[in-house]
Amino acid sequence: MSSEPLLHLDCLSHTYSDGTVGIHDLCFKVFPKEIVGVCGPNGSGKSTLLEHLNGILIPSEGEIMLAGERIDKKNPKKLRRSVGLVFQDADSQLFAPTVMDDVMFGPINTGMPPAEAKKAAEWALDLVGFAEKTKIPHYLSGGEKRLVAIAGVIAMKPKIVAVDEPTSDLDPVNAEKIEKLLLKLRDELGLSVVISTHDMDLASRISDRVYILKKGVVLAEGSPKDLFYDEGLLQEARLKPPEVVGIYKRLVKDRVLDDGSRPITRDELLSLIENRVTNKKLPEVI
């Protein structure tokens, strides 16, 4: 990981027009080629944070730095070209007559010639695995809409893709497609990805680093292994641990596995169990 952040948000406060304080005393960084999970319950400030990353919102007090350059109300377009935001409600991003028109809209809006914008849209739709380019967005399924919304963002060739609740309201098959796509953006395109989610299982599987928010403040930042095994932290944030963490702790309690390994993915847990089976007969678990 690079020692210099690609994006640095130092938000002393953001106050909405009605006086509500969204986030405050919040320091957030995104480094090149990483997936950052932003976890917290409803109302913790996750969506507000993502809207700052894209320049939709600017801190009332504080600053946003993009590759060392300060972003303020005078130059938010620079931030929007570098950070693509996918909203939780994909319908809010899909409005053109066809899928192709929709994905082309962003590139054209940034000044890309129509022919070049079409090539960018075709590339993005191929990347997300969506072939029906002439379909009407309104009639797509929830999973299809999410794929097209992500395609519309990556067609603009951003450095960072921020996705608000990427798998919410999706069935398991479509949720898995989105999860694999987010990994693909990091591993094959070299993009940085930020996801806001209260799905701790998703965050544990794909995040390189995690921020845990509560009432607009960062409670903690670190690796999934460190944060998701901290019972006190998760209780304070009103979050449940990932399923793998809960299963591992039960197996440790029942003396099936030894303490200290901290598996965070299903494969890591299965590997521990397989090693134990190979080396020693498992005790009976009641």
C-alpha positions, 0 to 999 in steps of 0.5 A, a space after each residue: 500500500 502506498 504511504 501517501 493517501 489518494 484521498 484524505 477527508 478531514 471533516 471537523 463538521 458538516 452541518 445541514 441547512 436545518 442545523 443537523 450535524 451529519 459528521 464531525 471530527 472525522 478523519 478518513 483516508 483512501 489509499 491506492 488499490 484498496 477496498 475500504 469498508 465503512 461500517 455502522 448502523 443506520 444514522 451513523 453517517 455512512 452516506 454523508 461520508 460518501 457524499 463528501 468523497 464525491 464532492 456532493 457535500 463539502 465540509 462546513 469546517 475542514 478540508 478534502 485533499 485529492 492527491 495532495 490538492 485541496 478541494 473546496 467549493 471552487 473546484 469540486 469537479 476535480 473530485 467528481 472526476 476522480 471519485 465515482 459515487 454509486 447511490 444505494 437507490 440505483 433508480 436515482 441514477 438511471 433515467 435515460 431511455 436505454 442502458 447505453 444512453 444512461 452509461 454514456 451520460 456521465 462521460 459526455 457530461 465530463 466533455 468526452 466526445 460522443 464516439 469516445 463516450 460510446 466506446 467507454 460505455 461499451 467497455 464498462 458494460 462489458 466489464 460488469 457483464 451486462 450485454 443488453 445495452 438497448 434495454 430500458 433501465 426502468 424494467 431492469 431487476 434490482 441486481 441489473 440496475 446496480 450493475 448498470 449504475 456501477 458501469 455508468 460510474 466506471 465509464 468515467 474512468 475514476 480513480 476511486 469508486 464509492 458504493 453506498 450499500 452495494 448489496 442491500 435488497 439484492 438476492 444472494 446470486 446478484 449480491 455475489 455478482 456485485 461482490 465479485 465485481 468490486 473485487 475485480 475493480 481493485 484487482 484487475 483495474 487497480 481502482 480504490 473502492 469504498 463501500 458503506 455497509 452494515 453487512 459485516 460479512 461482506 465487509 469482512 470478506 472484501 475490505 482491506 481496511 475498515 472504518 467503524 462509524 457511530 453518530 458521525 464520528 469514527 470510533 475505530 479504523 484498522 484491519 477487519 481482523 483487528 476490529 471485528 474481534 473487538 467485542 466492546 467496539 462492536 457493542 458500542 457501535 451497535 454492530 454484530 460480528 461477522 458470522 465467521 467470527 461468531 462461529 470461530 469463537 463458539 468453536 474456541 469456547 467448545 475447545 474444538 479450535 485453539 484461540 488466537 488465529 482470528 479467521 475473518 473469511 470462510 476459507 480461513 475458518 475451514 482451513 483451521 478446521 481441516 488442519 485440526 481434523 488432520 492433526 487430531 480427532 475433533 471432540 464431540 460438539 453438543 
